[in-house]
Amino acid sequence: MKTVKQLLQEKGHKVTTIDPDASVFDAMQLMAANNIGALLVMKDERLLGILTERDFSRKSYLLHKPVKEMHVKEIMTRQVAYVGLDDTNEDCMALITEMRVRHLPVVDEGKVVGLLSIGDLVKDTISEHQFVIKQLERYIYDTPEI
């Protein structure tokens, strides 16, 4: 089972962020431009929350104002589940399942160093299973008969 550190070495450490005072319209444009489903809401390198497509779809209509006049801080999720570099894929999957979230910021020594999505975790799990299957097939078919 890979650690978060190993997963980030493969995926990269790029994190797309937005200021809490930015408009929700700008946030949605940023997500669309980057083909992503979440932005970390940060101020001066401090993680304040996360804004997801789910936040937008479930909360924005409650404010009864145009999207260009809504601020990220009004609809973002403030309690953010996060993981550290030594956590495993299995730890992440358990947290995602328990918290019913799709994105986990990676925090090391109080600083955001990456972001993992459920897609990243599933991709790694499938890759790991395919490797085991190939090893088992090799063992079964390449074993000389006695």
Phi and psi in degrees as GROMACS dihedral restraints (atoms count N, CA, C in turn):
[ dihedral_restraints ]
;  ai    aj    ak    al  type     phi  dphi    fc
    3     4     5     6     1   -76.5    20    10
    4     5     6     7     1   152.5    20    10
    6     7     8     9     1   -88.7    20    10
    7     8     9    10     1   165.3    20    10
    9    10    11    12     1   -59.5    20    10
   10    11    12    13     1   -38.5    20    10
   12    13    14    15     1   -58.1    20    10
   13    14    15    16     1   -45.4    20    10
   15    16    17    18     1   -65.9    20    10
   16    17    18    19     1   -40.9    20    10
   18    19    20    21     1   -61.5    20    10
   19    20    21    22     1   -41.7    20    10
   21    22    23    24     1   -70.7    20    10
   22    23    24    25     1   -30.9    20    10
   24    25    26    27     1   -63.0    20    10
   25    26    27    28     1   -35.1    20    10
   27    28    29    30     1   -79.0    20    10
   28    29    30    31     1   -43.9    20    10
   30    31    32    33     1   -80.8    20    10
   31    32    33    34     1   -40.1    20    10
   33    34    35    36     1   110.3    20    10
   34    35    36    37     1   166.7    20    10
   36    37    38    39     1  -105.6    20    10
   37    38    39    40     1     8.9    20    10
   39    40    41    42     1   -63.6    20    10
   40    41    42    43     1   130.0    20    10
   42    43    44    45     1  -131.5    20    10
   43    44    45    46     1   129.6    20    10
   45    46    47    48     1   -96.8    20    10
   46    47    48    49     1   127.6    20    10
   48    49    50    51     1  -123.5    20    10
   49    50    51    52     1   166.6    20    10
   51    52    53    54     1  -147.0    20    10
   52    53    54    55     1   151.5    20    10
   54    55    56    57     1   -77.8    20    10
   55    56    57    58     1   144.3    20    10
   57    58    59    60     1   -63.7    20    10
   58    59    60    61     1   -22.3    20    10
   60    61    62    63     1   -89.8    20    10
   61    62    63    64     1    -2.2    20    10
   63    64    65    66     1   -68.6    20    10
   64    65    66    67     1   158.9    20    10
   66    67    68    69     1   -77.9    20    10
   67    68    69    70     1   152.3    20    10
   69    70    71    72     1   -63.7    20    10
   70    71    72    73     1   -33.9    20    10
   72    73    74    75     1   -58.7    20    10
   73    74    75    76     1   -47.0    20    10
   75    76    77    78     1   -63.4    20    10
   76    77    78    79     1   -37.9    20    10
   78    79    80    81     1   -63.5    20    10
   79    80    81    82     1   -43.5    20    10
   81    82    83    84     1   -66.5    20    10
   82    83    84    85     1   -37.8    20    10
   84    85    86    87     1   -63.5    20    10
   85    86    87    88     1   -41.6    20    10
   87    88    89    90     1   -64.6    20    10
   88    89    90    91     1   -42.1    20    10
   90    91    92    93     1   -63.4    20    10
   91    92    93    94     1   -44.9    20    10
   93    94    95    96     1   -63.4    20    10
   94    95    96    97     1   -43.3    20    10
   96    97    98    99     1   -63.8    20    10
   97    98    99   100     1   -31.9    20    10
   99   100   101   102     1  -100.3    20    10
  100   101   102   103     1     0.7    20    10
  102   103   104   105     1    52.3    20    10
  103   104   105   106     1    50.4    20    10
  105   106   107   108     1  -128.2    20    10
  106   107   108   109     1   162.9    20    10
  108   109   110   111     1  -109.3    20    10
  109   110   111   112     1     3.5    20    10
  111   112   113   114     1  -156.7    20    10
  112   113   114   115     1   150.2    20    10
  114   115   116   117     1  -126.7    20    10
  115   116   117   118     1   138.2    20    10
  117   118   119   120     1   -81.3    20    10
  118   119   120   121     1   132.4    20    10
  120   121   122   123     1   -93.3    20    10
  121   122   123   124     1   115.9    20    10
  123   124   125   126     1  -134.4    20    10
  124   125   126   127     1   149.9    20    10
  126   127   128   129     1  -137.3    20    10
  127   128   129   130     1   119.6    20    10
  129   130   131   132     1    51.8    20    10
  130   131   132   133     1    49.7    20    10
  132   133   134   135     1    64.2    20    10
  133   134   135   136     1    13.0    20    10
  135   136   137   138     1  -104.2    20    10
  136   137   138   139     1   126.7    20    10
  138   139   140   141     1   -75.6    20    10
  139   140   141   142     1   118.6    20    10
  141   142   143   144     1  -105.6    20    10
  142   143   144   145     1   -22.7    20    10
  144   145   146   147     1   173.5    20    10
  145   146   147   148     1  -169.0    20    10
  147   148   149   150     1  -138.7    20    10
  148   149   150   151     1   141.7    20    10
  150   151   152   153     1  -117.5    20    10
  151   152   153   154     1   122.1    20    10
  153   154   155   156     1  -119.2    20    10
  154   155   156   157     1   166.2    20    10
  156   157   158   159     1   -58.8    20    10
  157   158   159   160     1   -34.5    20    10
  159   160   161   162     1   -64.4    20    10
  160   161   162   163     1   -41.1    20    10
  162   163   164   165     1   -58.5    20    10
  163   164   165   166     1   -45.1    20    10
  165   166   167   168     1   -62.0    20    10
  166   167   168   169     1   -48.9    20    10
  168   169   170   171     1   -68.7    20    10
  169   170   171   172     1   -29.1    20    10
  171   172   173   174     1   -96.4    20    10
  172   173   174   175     1   -22.1    20    10
  174   175   176   177     1  -114.2    20    10
  175   176   177   178     1   -29.2    20    10
  177   178   179   180     1   -63.7    20    10
  178   179   180   181     1   -37.5    20    10
  180   181   182   183     1   -67.3    20    10
  181   182   183   184     1   -20.7    20    10
  183   184   185   186     1   -70.6    20    10
  184   185   186   187     1   -20.7    20    10
  186   187   188   189     1   -81.8    20    10
  187   188   189   190     1   -15.5    20    10
  189   190   191   192     1    53.3    20    10
  190   191   192   193     1    44.6    20    10
  192   193   194   195     1  -147.7    20    10
  193   194   195   196     1   160.5    20    10
  195   196   197   198     1   -61.0    20    10
  196   197   198   199     1   147.5    20    10
  198   199   200   201     1   -59.1    20    10
  199   200   201   202     1   -34.0    20    10
  201   202   203   204     1   -69.2    20    10
  202   203   204   205     1   -17.9    20    10
  204   205   206   207     1   -99.8    20    10
  205   206   207   208     1    -6.9    20    10
  207   208   209   210     1   -84.3    20    10
  208   209   210   211     1   142.1    20    10
  210   211   212   213     1  -103.9    20    10
  211   212   213   214     1   148.5    20    10
  213   214   215   216     1   -52.0    20    10
  214   215   216   217     1   -42.9    20    10
  216   217   218   219     1   -62.5    20    10
  217   218   219   220     1   -17.3    20    10
  219   220   221   222     1   -78.6    20    10
  220   221   222   223     1   -25.3    20    10
  222   223   224   225     1  -124.5    20    10
  223   224   225   226     1    -2.8    20    10
  225   226   227   228     1   -68.3    20    10
  226   227   228   229     1   159.5    20    10
  228   229   230   231     1   -89.0    20    10
  229   230   231   232     1   124.0    20    10
  231   232   233   234     1   -88.0    20    10
  232   233   234   235     1   -33.5    20    10
  234   235   236   237     1   -90.4    20    10
  235   236   237   238     1   105.9    20    10
  237   238   239   240     1  -106.1    20    10
  238   239   240   241     1   124.1    20    10
  240   241   242   243     1   -75.9    20    10
  241   242   243   244     1   136.9    20    10
  243   244   245   246     1  -142.7    20    10
  244   245   246   247     1   166.7    20    10
  246   247   248   249     1  -130.0    20    10
  247   248   249   250     1   166.4    20    10
  249   250   251   252     1  -108.7    20    10
  250   251   252   253     1   172.8    20    10
  252   253   254   255     1   -64.5    20    10
  253   254   255   256     1   -27.4    20    10
  255   256   257   258     1   -88.3    20    10
  256   257   258   259     1    -7.9    20    10
  258   259   260   261     1   -66.8    20    10
  259   260   261   262     1   156.4    20    10
  261   262   263   264     1  -102.6    20    10
  262   263   264   265     1   168.7    20    10
  264   265   266   267     1   -55.6    20    10
  265   266   267   268     1   -42.6    20    10
  267   268   269   270     1   -60.8    20    10
  268   269   270   271     1   -42.1    20    10
  270   271   272   273     1   -60.0    20    10
  271   272   273   274     1   -43.7    20    10
  273   274   275   276     1   -63.6    20    10
  274   275   276   277     1   -45.5    20    10
  276   277   278   279     1   -62.0    20    10
  277   278   279   280     1   -39.6    20    10
  279   280   281   282     1   -64.1    20    10
  280   281   282   283     1   -42.5    20    10
  282   283   284   285     1   -67.4    20    10
  283   284   285   286     1   -42.5    20    10
  285   286   287   288     1   -60.8    20    10
  286   287   288   289     1   -41.7    20    10
  288   289   290   291     1   -67.6    20    10
  289   290   291   292     1   -46.2    20    10
  291   292   293   294     1   -65.0    20    10
  292   293   294   295     1   -43.6    20    10
  294   295   296   297     1   -88.6    20    10
  295   296   297   298     1    -9.7    20    10
  297   298   299   300     1    55.7    20    10
  298   299   300   301     1    50.1    20    10
  300   301   302   303     1  -120.3    20    10
  301   302   303   304     1   168.6    20    10
  303   304   305   306     1  -118.7    20    10
  304   305   306   307     1    -6.8    20    10
  306   307   308   309     1  -137.0    20    10
  307   308   309   310     1   139.0    20    10
  309   310   311   312     1  -128.6    20    10
  310   311   312   313     1   113.2    20    10
  312   313   314   315     1   -64.7    20    10
  313   314   315   316     1   148.3    20    10
  315   316   317   318     1  -106.7    20    10
  316   317   318   319     1   122.9    20    10
  318   319   320   321     1  -118.8    20    10
  319   320   321   322     1   131.3    20    10
  321   322   323   324     1  -130.8    20    10
  322   323   324   325     1   122.1    20    10
  324   325   326   327     1    51.6    20    10
  325   326   327   328     1    43.3    20    10
  327   328   329   330     1    79.1    20    10
  328   329   330   331     1     3.3    20    10
  330   331   332   333     1  -119.1    20    10
  331   332   333   334     1   137.0    20    10
  333   334   335   336     1   -71.0    20    10
  334   335   336   337     1   125.4    20    10
  336   337   338   339     1  -121.3    20    10
  337   338   339   340     1    -0.2    20    10
  339   340   341   342     1   176.1    20    10
  340   341   342   343     1  -180.0    20    10
  342   343   344   345     1  -147.8    20    10
  343   344   345   346     1   130.1    20    10
  345   346   347   348     1  -114.4    20    10
  346   347   348   349     1   138.8    20    10
  348   349   350   351     1  -107.1    20    10
  349   350   351   352     1   165.6    20    10
  351   352   353   354     1   -60.0    20    10
  352   353   354   355     1   -33.5    20    10
  354   355   356   357     1   -61.8    20    10
  355   356   357   358     1   -40.9    20    10
  357   358   359   360     1   -61.4    20    10
  358   359   360   361     1   -42.1    20    10
  360   361   362   363     1   -70.4    20    10
  361   362   363   364     1   -41.5    20    10
  363   364   365   366     1   -66.3    20    10
  364   365   366   367     1   -41.9    20    10
  366   367   368   369     1   -57.7    20    10
  367   368   369   370     1   -44.4    20    10
  369   370   371   372     1   -66.2    20    10
  370   371   372   373     1   -41.4    20    10
  372   373   374   375     1   -62.0    20    10
  373   374   375   376     1   -44.5    20    10
  375   376   377   378     1   -62.7    20    10
  376   377   378   379     1   -43.8    20    10
  378   379   380   381     1   -60.0    20    10
  379   380   381   382     1   -42.6    20    10
  381   382   383   384     1   -64.9    20    10
  382   383   384   385     1   -41.7    20    10
  384   385   386   387     1   -65.8    20    10
  385   386   387   388     1   -39.9    20    10
  387   388   389   390     1   -62.9    20    10
  388   389   390   391     1   -38.1    20    10
  390   391   392   393     1   -62.7    20    10
  391   392   393   394     1   -46.5    20    10
  393   394   395   396     1   -62.1    20    10
  394   395   396   397     1   -41.9    20    10
  396   397   398   399     1   -61.1    20    10
  397   398   399   400     1   -45.3    20    10
  399   400   401   402     1   -62.8    20    10
  400   401   402   403     1   -39.5    20    10
  402   403   404   405     1   -64.7    20    10
  403   404   405   406     1   -41.6    20    10
  405   406   407   408     1   -66.1    20    10
  406   407   408   409     1   -41.6    20    10
  408   409   410   411     1   -62.3    20    10
  409   410   411   412     1   -42.9    20    10
  411   412   413   414     1   -60.9    20    10
  412   413   414   415     1   -43.6    20    10
  414   415   416   417     1   -63.0    20    10
  415   416   417   418     1   -44.9    20    10
  417   418   419   420     1   -68.7    20    10
  418   419   420   421     1   -47.8    20    10
  420   421   422   423     1   -86.1    20    10
  421   422   423   424     1   -21.3    20    10
  423   424   425   426     1   -99.9    20    10
  424   425   426   427     1     0.0    20    10
  426   427   428   429     1   -77.1    20    10
  427   428   429   430     1   122.5    20    10
  429   430   431   432     1   -66.8    20    10
  430   431   432   433     1   143.2    20    10
  432   433   434   435     1   -73.7    20    10
  433   434   435   436     1   144.8    20    10
